[in-house]
Amino acid sequence: MNMNTRNKDKAVVIFSGGQDSTTCLLWALDRYKEVEAVSFDYGQRHKKELECAKEITDKLNVKWHVLDMSLLNQLAPNSLTRSDIDVDETAPTDAPPNSVVDGRNMLFITFAAVYAKQKGITDLITGVSQSDFSGYPDCRDVFIKSLNATLNLAMDYTFCIETPLMWIDKAQTWKLADDLGGLDLVKDMTLTCYNGIKGDGCGNCPSCKLRRAGYDEFVARYKTN
C-alpha cells in the first residue's frame, strides 16, 4: 500500500480562466509555495477561455498546461461546445440547463490528478460551488468527496481535493478575490460569459446574470458604508 504523505507545499489548480477558477488560483498562490494551473481544450465554444487562462497565468507567473479533452465534445454535445445550440437564457425547471457538460468535472479532476501524481503533488484545487449549484450535479460536495475517495483508491495515492468556494455565494467569492488583492484582475481579465465576452460579459446569459448579481451584492454587503 502506498502511504504517501500529503505535500502541503504544492498544488494543481483546475483552471478555466473564469471568475471562480481565477479566485481559486489566487487562493492557492496565497497558501502554497508552488502552484501549477491545468486547463482543458475540450472543443469549447469559445477558445478565448484558453487565451484568458494564458494571460492570467502569465500575469501571475504560474506554470500553465493545456490538456487535450476533445473527445468530451463528441460524447456530450451541449450549448458550451456546439455553436448550433443556443445557451438557455433561463434555467429550465424540469431538467438541467443545456450548458451542462456531462462528466466534465469528473474528467477534468481525474486528468488533473493523473498529472499531479506524476509530479508528486497531492492537492487539487477546483472552483465548484454547491451554493451556486444551478443544476450542475458535478458541483456538489458529495460528488467531490466521492471522487476524492475513488481517485485515492484508483491510483493508490492520497489526494486532497480542495474546494474553497463550495459553501460561499457569489458575493462572498468576489469578497475573497478582493481580500486576496485580485479584485480588479478577476473583474477585468476573466471570462465567465457563455457568449465569450470577457470581463462583464454579455449581461444576458445565466452566467453573466449570476456574476453581476453577485458583484452587486458584494458591493452592497461589503463596500457600502
MDAnalysis code that builds the backbone (N, CA, C; Angstrom):
import MDAnalysis as mda
import numpy as np

u = mda.Universe.empty(675, n_residues=225, atom_resindex=np.repeat(np.arange(225), 3), trajectory=True)
u.add_TopologyAttr("name", ["N", "CA", "C"] * 225)
u.add_TopologyAttr("resid", np.arange(1, 226))
u.add_TopologyAttr("resname", ["MET", "ASN", "MET", "ASN", "THR", "ARG", "ASN", "LYS", "ASP", "LYS", "ALA", "VAL", "VAL", "ILE", "PHE", "SER", "GLY", "GLY", "GLN", "ASP", "SER", "THR", "THR", "CYS", "LEU", "LEU", "TRP", "ALA", "LEU", "ASP", "ARG", "TYR", "LYS", "GLU", "VAL", "GLU", "ALA", "VAL", "SER", "PHE", "ASP", "TYR", "GLY", "GLN", "ARG", "HIS", "LYS", "LYS", "GLU", "LEU", "GLU", "CYS", "ALA", "LYS", "GLU", "ILE", "THR", "ASP", "LYS", "LEU", "ASN", "VAL", "LYS", "TRP", "HIS", "VAL", "LEU", "ASP", "MET", "SER", "LEU", "LEU", "ASN", "GLN", "LEU", "ALA", "PRO", "ASN", "SER", "LEU", "THR", "ARG", "SER", "ASP", "ILE", "ASP", "VAL", "ASP", "GLU", "THR", "ALA", "PRO", "THR", "ASP", "ALA", "PRO", "PRO", "ASN", "SER", "VAL", "VAL", "ASP", "GLY", "ARG", "ASN", "MET", "LEU", "PHE", "ILE", "THR", "PHE", "ALA", "ALA", "VAL", "TYR", "ALA", "LYS", "GLN", "LYS", "GLY", "ILE", "THR", "ASP", "LEU", "ILE", "THR", "GLY", "VAL", "SER", "GLN", "SER", "ASP", "PHE", "SER", "GLY", "TYR", "PRO", "ASP", "CYS", "ARG", "ASP", "VAL", "PHE", "ILE", "LYS", "SER", "LEU", "ASN", "ALA", "THR", "LEU", "ASN", "LEU", "ALA", "MET", "ASP", "TYR", "THR", "PHE", "CYS", "ILE", "GLU", "THR", "PRO", "LEU", "MET", "TRP", "ILE", "ASP", "LYS", "ALA", "GLN", "THR", "TRP", "LYS", "LEU", "ALA", "ASP", "ASP", "LEU", "GLY", "GLY", "LEU", "ASP", "LEU", "VAL", "LYS", "ASP", "MET", "THR", "LEU", "THR", "CYS", "TYR", "ASN", "GLY", "ILE", "LYS", "GLY", "ASP", "GLY", "CYS", "GLY", "ASN", "CYS", "PRO", "SER", "CYS", "LYS", "LEU", "ARG", "ARG", "ALA", "GLY", "TYR", "ASP", "GLU", "PHE", "VAL", "ALA", "ARG", "TYR", "LYS", "THR", "ASN"])
u.atoms.positions = np.array([
    [0.853, -1.205, 0.000],
    [0.000, 0.000, 0.000],
    [0.882, 1.246, 0.000],
    [0.603, 2.166, -0.896],
    [1.350, 3.421, -0.967],
    [0.893, 4.338, 0.171],
    [1.831, 4.678, 1.043],
    [1.480, 5.523, 2.191],
    [2.070, 6.919, 2.008],
    [1.899, 7.483, 0.799],
    [2.440, 8.829, 0.581],
    [1.786, 9.825, 1.526],
    [2.550, 10.801, 1.937],
    [2.010, 11.845, 2.793],
    [1.627, 13.046, 1.950],
    [0.708, 13.818, 2.459],
    [0.232, 14.985, 1.733],
    [1.346, 16.016, 1.606],
    [1.551, 16.492, 0.369],
    [2.534, 17.536, 0.108],
    [1.826, 18.876, 0.189],
    [2.023, 19.577, 1.303],
    [1.306, 20.828, 1.534],
    [1.987, 22.042, 0.902],
    [3.083, 21.805, 0.183],
    [3.814, 22.911, -0.428],
    [3.419, 23.155, -1.885],
    [2.773, 22.163, -2.506],
    [2.487, 22.258, -3.936],
    [1.013, 21.959, -4.221],
    [0.497, 22.573, -5.268],
    [-0.896, 22.330, -5.647],
    [-1.076, 22.496, -7.148],
    [-2.077, 21.815, -7.673],
    [-2.517, 21.979, -9.058],
    [-3.914, 22.574, -9.031],
    [-4.104, 23.683, -9.753],
    [-5.405, 24.328, -9.851],
    [-6.035, 23.978, -11.188],
    [-7.262, 23.492, -11.152],
    [-8.018, 23.236, -12.383],
    [-8.552, 24.582, -12.834],
    [-8.088, 25.038, -14.006],
    [-8.176, 26.451, -14.338],
    [-8.824, 26.691, -15.694],
    [-9.902, 27.485, -15.686],
    [-10.613, 27.797, -16.922],
    [-10.379, 29.222, -17.399],
    [-9.844, 30.067, -16.518],
    [-9.739, 31.482, -16.848],
    [-10.989, 32.262, -16.482],
    [-11.932, 31.603, -15.784],
    [-13.156, 32.261, -15.349],
    [-13.021, 32.827, -13.943],
    [-14.097, 33.447, -13.475],
    [-14.086, 34.085, -12.156],
    [-13.732, 33.106, -11.039],
    [-14.423, 31.982, -11.001],
    [-14.257, 31.065, -9.880],
    [-12.869, 30.437, -9.858],
    [-12.408, 29.938, -11.001],
    [-11.107, 29.277, -11.008],
    [-9.973, 30.279, -10.799],
    [-10.160, 31.517, -11.246],
    [-9.129, 32.537, -11.008],
    [-9.063, 32.899, -9.537],
    [-10.211, 32.991, -8.884],
    [-10.231, 33.225, -7.449],
    [-9.547, 32.074, -6.715],
    [-9.783, 30.857, -7.183],
    [-9.116, 29.700, -6.580],
    [-7.610, 29.730, -6.831],
    [-7.203, 30.208, -7.980],
    [-5.772, 30.327, -8.263],
    [-5.123, 31.326, -7.303],
    [-5.776, 32.457, -7.084],
    [-5.274, 33.435, -6.121],
    [-5.216, 32.830, -4.712],
    [-6.244, 32.081, -4.356],
    [-6.304, 31.400, -3.057],
    [-5.127, 30.443, -2.903],
    [-4.847, 29.671, -3.954],
    [-3.750, 28.705, -3.900],
    [-2.400, 29.414, -3.796],
    [-2.226, 30.484, -4.551],
    [-0.963, 31.222, -4.506],
    [-0.703, 31.807, -3.128],
    [-1.771, 32.067, -2.395],
    [-1.644, 32.612, -1.042],
    [-1.265, 31.537, -0.024],
    [-1.420, 30.265, -0.402],
    [-1.252, 29.181, 0.567],
    [-0.143, 28.185, 0.246],
    [0.264, 28.092, -1.001],
    [1.252, 27.095, -1.403],
    [2.502, 27.768, -1.961],
    [3.633, 27.100, -1.780],
    [4.893, 27.628, -2.309],
    [4.960, 27.494, -3.827],
    [4.430, 26.398, -4.338],
    [4.451, 26.149, -5.785],
    [3.045, 25.812, -6.265],
    [2.619, 26.500, -7.318],
    [1.279, 26.283, -7.870],
    [1.386, 26.124, -9.378],
    [0.710, 25.119, -9.899],
    [0.589, 24.943, -11.338],
    [-0.891, 24.984, -11.704],
    [-1.181, 25.435, -12.921],
    [-2.560, 25.503, -13.403],
    [-2.712, 24.579, -14.609],
    [-3.810, 23.849, -14.633],
    [-4.105, 22.948, -15.742],
    [-5.444, 23.337, -16.360],
    [-5.430, 23.593, -17.668],
    [-6.659, 23.899, -18.412],
    [-6.921, 22.781, -19.412],
    [-8.131, 22.786, -19.978],
    [-8.539, 21.699, -20.859],
    [-9.115, 22.253, -22.157],
    [-8.646, 21.697, -23.260],
    [-9.215, 22.017, -24.567],
    [-10.193, 20.904, -24.912],
    [-11.483, 21.183, -24.736],
    [-12.494, 20.155, -24.972],
    [-13.447, 20.562, -26.103],
    [-12.934, 21.405, -26.994],
    [-13.774, 21.873, -28.089],
    [-14.785, 22.880, -27.624],
    [-14.455, 23.615, -26.553],
    [-15.391, 24.596, -26.025],
    [-15.708, 25.655, -27.081],
    [-16.890, 26.185, -26.946],
    [-17.427, 27.110, -27.933],
    [-16.531, 28.329, -28.130],
    [-15.894, 28.767, -27.046],
    [-15.088, 29.982, -27.126],
    [-13.646, 29.679, -26.719],
    [-12.763, 29.617, -27.708],
    [-11.348, 29.378, -27.446],
    [-10.747, 30.518, -26.637],
    [-11.482, 31.633, -26.548],
    [-10.998, 32.770, -25.774],
    [-10.791, 32.384, -24.310],
    [-11.483, 31.329, -23.855],
    [-11.263, 30.829, -22.495],
    [-9.792, 30.518, -22.279],
    [-9.207, 29.803, -23.245],
    [-7.809, 29.413, -23.121],
    [-6.890, 30.619, -23.256],
    [-7.284, 31.577, -24.074],
    [-6.494, 32.809, -24.197],
    [-6.473, 33.556, -22.868],
    [-7.635, 33.649, -22.217],
    [-7.709, 34.313, -20.914],
    [-6.881, 33.562, -19.881],
    [-6.962, 32.243, -19.906],
    [-6.191, 31.442, -18.965],
    [-4.698, 31.711, -19.118],
    [-4.243, 31.800, -20.357],
    [-2.821, 32.075, -20.591],
    [-2.443, 33.478, -20.110],
    [-3.287, 34.462, -20.421],
    [-2.993, 35.835, -19.994],
    [-2.891, 35.936, -18.469],
    [-3.807, 35.271, -17.774],
    [-3.831, 35.360, -16.315],
    [-2.646, 34.631, -15.705],
    [-2.345, 33.424, -16.197],
    [-1.214, 32.681, -15.645],
    [0.109, 33.376, -15.961],
    [0.201, 33.996, -17.123],
    [1.398, 34.776, -17.442],
    [1.550, 35.941, -16.458],
    [0.455, 36.630, -16.198],
    [0.496, 37.789, -15.298],
    [0.901, 37.380, -13.880],
    [0.406, 36.217, -13.460],
    [0.683, 35.749, -12.100],
    [1.935, 34.871, -12.019],
    [2.579, 34.676, -13.162],
    [3.809, 33.873, -13.230],
    [3.585, 32.449, -12.716],
    [2.517, 31.840, -13.216],
    [2.159, 30.476, -12.838],
    [2.397, 29.548, -14.023],
    [3.014, 28.401, -13.762],
    [3.226, 27.407, -14.814],
    [1.866, 26.881, -15.269],
    [1.647, 26.867, -16.592],
    [0.328, 26.548, -17.147],
    [0.440, 25.428, -18.168],
    [-0.515, 24.517, -18.136],
    [-0.542, 23.389, -19.063],
    [-1.949, 23.247, -19.632],
    [-2.028, 22.851, -20.898],
    [-3.317, 22.587, -21.534],
    [-3.354, 21.118, -21.927],
    [-4.406, 20.416, -21.493],
    [-4.575, 19.017, -21.844],
    [-5.704, 18.871, -22.862],
    [-5.524, 17.985, -23.823],
    [-6.498, 17.766, -24.894],
    [-7.610, 16.851, -24.401],
    [-8.838, 17.396, -24.362],
    [-10.004, 16.604, -23.959],
    [-11.084, 16.689, -25.032],
    [-10.677, 16.678, -26.280],
    [-11.621, 16.903, -27.382],
    [-12.687, 15.813, -27.485],
    [-12.404, 14.624, -26.959],
    [-13.387, 13.552, -27.010],
    [-14.670, 13.936, -26.283],
    [-14.548, 14.773, -25.266],
    [-15.718, 15.188, -24.494],
    [-16.746, 15.878, -25.369],
    [-16.279, 16.645, -26.334],
    [-17.167, 17.343, -27.259],
    [-17.994, 16.354, -28.086],
    [-17.385, 15.222, -28.451],
    [-18.094, 14.215, -29.235],
    [-19.116, 13.451, -28.400],
    [-18.797, 13.246, -27.131],
    [-19.657, 12.426, -26.286],
    [-20.841, 13.191, -25.717],
    [-20.653, 14.488, -25.429],
    [-21.681, 15.239, -24.708],
    [-21.961, 16.574, -25.382],
    [-22.641, 16.563, -26.543],
    [-22.964, 17.830, -27.199],
    [-23.849, 18.703, -26.324],
    [-23.523, 19.981, -26.232],
    [-24.261, 20.902, -25.381],
    [-23.978, 22.318, -25.855],
    [-24.610, 23.280, -25.215],
    [-24.520, 24.656, -25.704],
    [-23.142, 25.284, -25.485],
    [-22.310, 24.682, -24.656],
    [-20.968, 25.231, -24.448],
    [-19.952, 24.691, -25.450],
    [-20.359, 23.643, -26.206],
    [-19.440, 23.085, -27.189],
    [-19.989, 23.135, -28.616],
    [-21.270, 23.468, -28.749],
    [-21.887, 23.464, -30.083],
    [-22.455, 24.839, -30.401],
    [-21.977, 25.433, -31.492],
    [-22.437, 26.773, -31.869],
    [-23.871, 26.758, -32.382],
    [-24.389, 25.568, -32.741],
    [-25.759, 25.486, -33.244],
    [-26.784, 25.265, -32.126],
    [-26.324, 25.232, -30.865],
    [-27.228, 25.103, -29.721],
    [-27.166, 26.395, -28.926],
    [-28.280, 27.111, -28.843],
    [-28.313, 28.356, -28.089],
    [-28.287, 28.078, -26.593],
    [-27.534, 28.884, -25.855],
    [-27.482, 28.749, -24.402],
    [-28.831, 29.139, -23.810],
    [-29.324, 28.324, -22.851],
    [-30.574, 28.664, -22.169],
    [-30.454, 30.045, -21.531],
    [-31.397, 30.921, -21.830],
    [-31.391, 32.253, -21.212],
    [-31.871, 32.195, -19.761],
    [-32.740, 31.228, -19.472],
    [-33.189, 30.998, -18.101],
    [-33.064, 29.518, -17.806],
    [-32.835, 29.199, -16.548],
    [-32.676, 27.802, -16.168],
    [-34.017, 27.072, -16.272],
    [-34.060, 25.927, -16.967],
    [-35.313, 25.174, -17.035],
    [-35.675, 24.595, -15.678],
    [-36.963, 24.391, -15.458],
    [-37.414, 23.895, -14.154],
    [-37.490, 22.376, -14.105],
    [-37.546, 21.720, -15.254],
    [-37.769, 20.272, -15.285],
    [-36.557, 19.485, -15.756],
    [-35.407, 20.151, -15.968],
    [-34.214, 19.462, -16.468],
    [-33.005, 20.347, -16.217],
    [-31.792, 19.755, -16.238],
    [-30.591, 20.580, -16.099],
    [-30.471, 21.551, -17.274],
    [-29.811, 22.702, -17.098],
    [-29.611, 23.634, -18.209],
    [-28.787, 22.985, -19.311],
    [-28.983, 23.455, -20.563],
    [-28.269, 22.818, -21.668],
    [-26.794, 23.187, -21.721],
    [-26.330, 23.957, -20.731],
    [-24.903, 24.249, -20.605],
    [-24.179, 23.195, -19.760],
    [-24.922, 22.222, -19.233],
    [-24.289, 21.122, -18.501],
    [-23.513, 20.255, -19.485],
    [-22.231, 20.024, -19.181],
    [-21.412, 19.104, -19.964],
    [-21.247, 17.849, -19.115],
    [-21.975, 16.792, -19.482],
    [-21.978, 15.587, -18.647],
    [-20.564, 15.067, -18.417],
    [-20.231, 14.865, -17.142],
    [-18.954, 14.260, -16.780],
    [-17.762, 15.199, -16.815],
    [-17.979, 16.487, -17.100],
    [-16.841, 17.389, -17.300],
    [-15.963, 17.497, -16.056],
    [-16.543, 17.827, -14.917],
    [-15.713, 17.981, -13.721],
    [-15.069, 16.672, -13.302],
    [-15.777, 15.570, -13.475],
    [-15.205, 14.275, -13.136],
    [-13.959, 14.001, -13.982],
    [-14.063, 14.259, -15.279],
    [-12.926, 14.017, -16.165],
    [-11.801, 15.011, -15.909],
    [-12.150, 16.276, -15.751],
    [-11.120, 17.295, -15.533],
    [-10.327, 17.000, -14.254],
    [-11.038, 16.722, -13.170],
    [-10.349, 16.461, -11.907],
    [-9.516, 15.181, -11.999],
    [-10.060, 14.170, -12.678],
    [-9.334, 12.909, -12.817],
    [-8.042, 13.087, -13.606],
    [-8.117, 13.800, -14.727],
    [-6.914, 14.017, -15.533],
    [-5.924, 14.917, -14.799],
    [-6.430, 15.892, -14.068],
    [-5.540, 16.742, -13.264],
    [-4.855, 15.906, -12.181],
    [-5.566, 14.936, -11.634],
    [-4.985, 14.070, -10.609],
    [-3.874, 13.200, -11.182],
    [-4.095, 12.655, -12.373],
    [-3.049, 11.858, -13.025],
    [-1.807, 12.718, -13.241],
    [-2.032, 13.939, -13.724],
    [-0.936, 14.878, -13.949],
    [-0.217, 15.182, -12.634],
    [-0.986, 15.462, -11.594],
    [-0.403, 15.844, -10.309],
    [0.437, 14.717, -9.713],
    [-0.051, 13.497, -9.815],
    [0.672, 12.380, -9.215],
    [2.060, 12.227, -9.829],
    [2.164, 12.448, -11.135],
    [3.469, 12.303, -11.796],
    [4.472, 13.320, -11.257],
    [3.977, 14.394, -10.678],
    [4.845, 15.439, -10.145],
    [4.946, 15.406, -8.621],
    [4.368, 14.379, -8.018],
    [4.429, 14.266, -6.571],
    [3.557, 15.273, -5.848],
    [2.502, 15.752, -6.528],
    [1.586, 16.734, -5.951],
    [0.317, 16.022, -5.490],
    [-0.144, 16.362, -4.302],
    [-1.342, 15.710, -3.758],
    [-2.574, 16.605, -3.792],
    [-2.387, 17.916, -3.756],
    [-3.517, 18.830, -3.597],
    [-4.039, 19.345, -4.943],
    [-5.326, 19.160, -5.152],
    [-6.013, 19.623, -6.356],
    [-7.021, 20.684, -5.936],
    [-7.027, 21.821, -6.625],
    [-7.930, 22.917, -6.269],
    [-8.932, 23.108, -7.400],
    [-10.217, 23.113, -7.055],
    [-11.246, 23.330, -8.066],
    [-12.299, 24.304, -7.537],
    [-12.894, 25.073, -8.435],
    [-13.794, 26.156, -8.049],
    [-15.260, 25.808, -8.029],
    [-15.598, 24.548, -7.838],
    [-17.010, 24.174, -7.794],
    [-17.655, 24.735, -6.538],
    [-18.959, 24.975, -6.630],
    [-19.684, 25.563, -5.501],
    [-21.089, 25.001, -5.421],
    [-21.415, 24.392, -4.291],
    [-22.773, 23.893, -4.094],
    [-23.727, 25.041, -3.814],
    [-23.215, 26.161, -3.300],
    [-24.069, 27.310, -3.022],
    [-24.660, 27.885, -4.304],
    [-23.883, 27.809, -5.399],
    [-24.353, 28.262, -6.703],
    [-24.580, 27.063, -7.610],
    [-25.250, 26.063, -7.084],
    [-25.435, 24.764, -7.734],
    [-25.978, 24.881, -9.157],
    [-27.090, 25.621, -9.329],
    [-27.640, 25.942, -10.647],
    [-27.883, 24.722, -11.537],
    [-28.136, 23.576, -10.939],
    [-28.473, 22.403, -11.734],
    [-27.291, 21.587, -12.212],
    [-26.091, 21.899, -11.757],
    [-24.899, 21.154, -12.185],
    [-24.575, 20.086, -11.137],
    [-24.858, 18.818, -11.420],
    [-24.687, 17.771, -10.401],
    [-23.235, 17.557, -9.989],
    [-22.277, 17.883, -10.863],
    [-20.874, 17.641, -10.530],
    [-20.229, 18.817, -9.794],
    [-21.070, 19.724, -9.269],
    [-20.583, 20.801, -8.398],
    [-20.914, 20.533, -6.937],
    [-21.523, 19.394, -6.653],
    [-21.969, 19.101, -5.294],
    [-20.834, 18.553, -4.428],
    [-20.880, 18.876, -3.158],
    [-19.863, 18.420, -2.219],
    [-19.812, 16.895, -2.153],
    [-20.957, 16.239, -2.187],
    [-20.984, 14.778, -2.098],
    [-20.256, 14.148, -3.282],
    [-20.363, 14.768, -4.463],
    [-19.645, 14.264, -5.628],
    [-18.141, 14.407, -5.436],
    [-17.691, 15.578, -4.966],
    [-16.263, 15.819, -4.779],
    [-15.677, 14.825, -3.778],
    [-16.373, 14.603, -2.676],
    [-15.887, 13.657, -1.668],
    [-15.824, 12.237, -2.235],
    [-16.833, 11.879, -3.020],
    [-16.857, 10.553, -3.628],
    [-15.707, 10.386, -4.618],
    [-15.486, 11.402, -5.454],
    [-14.409, 11.314, -6.434],
    [-13.053, 11.284, -5.746],
    [-12.890, 12.053, -4.687],
    [-11.622, 12.058, -3.948],
    [-11.293, 10.646, -3.462],
    [-12.291, 9.984, -2.881],
    [-12.080, 8.617, -2.401],
    [-11.764, 7.670, -3.555],
    [-12.448, 7.840, -4.669],
    [-12.230, 6.979, -5.828],
    [-10.831, 7.159, -6.405],
    [-10.396, 8.402, -6.522],
    [-9.049, 8.672, -7.045],
    [-7.981, 8.067, -6.137],
    [-8.170, 8.197, -4.836],
    [-7.200, 7.618, -3.903],
    [-7.085, 6.108, -4.101],
    [-8.230, 5.448, -4.281],
    [-8.229, 4.001, -4.491],
    [-7.682, 3.638, -5.875],
    [-8.074, 4.413, -6.878],
    [-7.690, 4.091, -8.252],
    [-6.192, 4.200, -8.476],
    [-5.548, 5.165, -7.793],
    [-4.124, 5.395, -8.027],
    [-3.262, 5.080, -6.809],
    [-3.892, 4.523, -5.749],
    [-3.158, 4.164, -4.535],
    [-2.301, 5.341, -4.082],
    [-2.964, 6.470, -3.919],
    [-2.271, 7.734, -3.678],
    [-3.220, 8.623, -2.876],
    [-2.673, 9.432, -1.997],
    [-3.525, 10.253, -1.138],
    [-3.695, 11.656, -1.717],
    [-4.767, 11.840, -2.464],
    [-5.105, 13.163, -2.995],
    [-5.943, 13.935, -1.977],
    [-5.902, 15.248, -2.112],
    [-6.788, 16.113, -1.323],
    [-7.402, 17.132, -2.282],
    [-8.691, 16.993, -2.552],
    [-9.379, 17.945, -3.438],
    [-9.905, 19.084, -2.586],
    [-9.348, 20.272, -2.804],
    [-9.751, 21.462, -2.058],
    [-10.788, 22.254, -2.870],
    [-11.850, 22.695, -2.200],
    [-12.924, 23.439, -2.856],
    [-13.208, 24.727, -2.076],
    [-12.390, 25.754, -2.266],
    [-12.519, 26.983, -1.462],
    [-13.858, 27.693, -1.588],
    [-14.579, 27.435, -2.678],
    [-15.824, 28.164, -2.920],
    [-17.072, 27.340, -2.614],
    [-16.891, 26.134, -2.119],
    [-18.013, 25.195, -2.022],
    [-19.207, 25.763, -1.266],
    [-18.962, 26.447, -0.154],
    [-20.067, 26.862, 0.698],
    [-20.249, 28.376, 0.743],
    [-19.721, 29.084, -0.242],
    [-19.911, 30.535, -0.264],
    [-20.661, 30.945, -1.526],
    [-21.355, 32.083, -1.450],
    [-22.111, 32.554, -2.607],
    [-21.240, 33.472, -3.463],
    [-21.822, 33.982, -4.541],
    [-21.039, 34.790, -5.476],
    [-20.541, 36.089, -4.846],
    [-21.337, 36.691, -3.976],
    [-20.877, 37.912, -3.309],
    [-19.645, 37.616, -2.467],
    [-19.663, 36.503, -1.772],
    [-18.518, 36.119, -0.948],
    [-17.322, 35.714, -1.798],
    [-17.586, 35.195, -2.997],
    [-16.491, 34.878, -3.922],
    [-15.793, 36.155, -4.379],
    [-16.580, 37.188, -4.682],
    [-15.992, 38.487, -5.011],
    [-15.187, 39.021, -3.826],
    [-15.713, 38.871, -2.631],
    [-15.003, 39.356, -1.443],
    [-13.690, 38.609, -1.255],
    [-13.709, 37.315, -1.499],
    [-12.482, 36.531, -1.369],
    [-11.424, 37.040, -2.344],
    [-11.819, 37.304, -3.585],
    [-10.880, 37.854, -4.566],
    [-10.341, 39.201, -4.098],
    [-11.214, 40.009, -3.528],
    [-10.809, 41.321, -3.011],
    [-9.829, 41.164, -1.849],
    [-10.137, 40.267, -0.931],
    [-9.261, 40.027, 0.222],
    [-7.884, 39.544, -0.210],
    [-7.833, 38.838, -1.336],
    [-6.567, 38.295, -1.845],
    [-5.845, 39.281, -2.760],
    [-6.404, 40.482, -2.901],
    [-5.769, 41.520, -3.708],
    [-5.958, 41.347, -5.201],
    [-6.966, 40.567, -5.601],
    [-7.148, 40.289, -7.017],
    [-8.479, 40.728, -7.590],
    [-9.157, 41.666, -6.948],
    [-10.488, 42.056, -7.410],
    [-10.464, 42.587, -8.836],
    [-9.579, 43.522, -9.142],
    [-9.532, 44.097, -10.492],
    [-9.132, 43.051, -11.528],
    [-8.213, 42.183, -11.161],
    [-7.805, 41.118, -12.089],
    [-8.995, 40.229, -12.439],
    [-9.736, 39.814, -11.418],
    [-10.901, 38.949, -11.662],
    [-11.969, 39.696, -12.442],
    [-12.186, 40.943, -12.107],
    [-13.241, 41.721, -12.766],
    [-12.932, 41.967, -14.239],
    [-11.657, 42.230, -14.570],
    [-11.312, 42.678, -15.912],
    [-10.759, 41.583, -16.829],
    [-10.104, 40.560, -16.256],
    [-9.358, 39.628, -17.092],
    [-10.017, 38.268, -17.259],
    [-11.044, 37.970, -16.464],
    [-11.638, 36.638, -16.533],
    [-12.752, 36.560, -17.579],
    [-13.031, 35.337, -17.995],
    [-14.113, 35.081, -18.953],
    [-15.087, 34.091, -18.341],
    [-16.257, 34.590, -17.992],
    [-17.320, 33.767, -17.410],
    [-18.504, 33.637, -18.355],
    [-18.641, 34.597, -19.252],
    [-19.790, 34.704, -20.153],
    [-19.897, 33.521, -21.103],
    [-21.098, 32.946, -21.200],
    [-21.339, 31.846, -22.121],
    [-21.264, 32.290, -23.583],
    [-21.326, 33.590, -23.816],
    [-21.234, 34.109, -25.185],
    [-19.836, 34.627, -25.523],
    [-18.879, 34.341, -24.651],
    [-17.485, 34.586, -24.978],
    [-17.019, 36.019, -24.853],
    [-17.696, 36.817, -24.025],
    [-17.303, 38.216, -23.853],
    [-16.594, 38.365, -22.510],
    [-15.370, 38.849, -22.558],
    [-14.518, 38.964, -21.382],
    [-15.036, 40.030, -20.409],
    [-14.596, 39.931, -19.169],
    [-14.956, 40.940, -18.176],
    [-16.415, 40.860, -17.772],
    [-17.134, 41.952, -17.934],
    [-18.544, 41.999, -17.516],
    [-19.462, 41.143, -18.375],
    [-18.981, 40.718, -19.556],
    [-19.742, 39.786, -20.385],
    [-20.911, 40.407, -21.120],
    [-21.802, 39.525, -21.608],
    [-22.943, 39.985, -22.395],
    [-24.053, 40.556, -21.512],
    [-24.099, 40.125, -20.272],
    [-25.129, 40.590, -19.347],
    [-26.438, 39.838, -19.428],
    [-26.578, 38.936, -20.405],
    [-27.858, 38.261, -20.612],
    [-27.849, 36.770, -20.310],
    [-26.713, 36.119, -20.480],
    [-26.679, 34.673, -20.261],
    [-26.741, 34.376, -18.760],
    [-27.116, 33.154, -18.374],
    [-27.234, 32.839, -16.940],
    [-25.951, 33.091, -16.156],
    [-24.814, 32.824, -16.760],
    [-23.549, 33.016, -16.073],
    [-23.289, 34.492, -15.786],
    [-23.571, 35.347, -16.764],
    [-23.390, 36.788, -16.578],
    [-24.350, 37.332, -15.516],
    [-25.580, 36.853, -15.536],
    [-26.561, 37.324, -14.557],
    [-26.148, 36.942, -13.141],
    [-25.643, 35.714, -12.987],
    [-25.191, 35.255, -11.674],
    [-23.980, 36.062, -11.211],
    [-23.061, 36.285, -12.134],
    [-21.855, 37.057, -11.809],
    [-22.216, 38.489, -11.411],
    [-23.088, 39.133, -12.195],
    [-23.439, 40.523, -11.927],
    [-24.213, 40.667, -10.613],
    [-25.152, 39.756, -10.393],
    [-25.919, 39.804, -9.149],
    [-25.001, 39.628, -7.945],
    [-24.016, 38.750, -8.082],
    [-23.062, 38.534, -7.019],
    [-22.204, 39.756, -6.757],
    [-21.792, 40.416, -7.843],
    [-20.964, 41.615, -7.685],
    [-21.764, 42.741, -7.022],
    [-22.996, 42.939, -7.477],
    [-23.827, 43.985, -6.885],
    [-24.065, 43.719, -5.401],
    [-24.287, 42.460, -5.037],
    [-24.482, 42.095, -3.639],
    [-23.194, 42.290, -2.841],
    [-22.061, 41.961, -3.463],
    [-20.758, 42.186, -2.826],
    [-20.566, 43.657, -2.486],
    [-20.862, 44.532, -3.439],
    [-20.715, 45.980, -3.202],
    [-21.667, 46.430, -2.094],
    [-22.912, 45.963, -2.164],
    [-23.905, 46.379, -1.172],
    [-23.564, 45.853, 0.229],
    [-23.061, 44.632, 0.267],
    [-22.823, 43.978, 1.560],
    [-21.501, 44.405, 2.200],
    [-20.474, 44.587, 1.361],
    [-19.131, 44.777, 1.912],
    [-18.486, 46.118, 1.604],
    [-19.001, 46.845, 0.618],
    [-18.325, 48.057, 0.190],
    [-19.122, 49.332, 0.481],
    [-20.382, 49.171, 0.851],
    [-21.210, 50.341, 1.123],
    [-21.106, 50.715, 2.591],
    [-20.726, 51.954, 2.879],
    [-20.580, 52.415, 4.259],
    [-21.956, 52.701, 4.882],
])
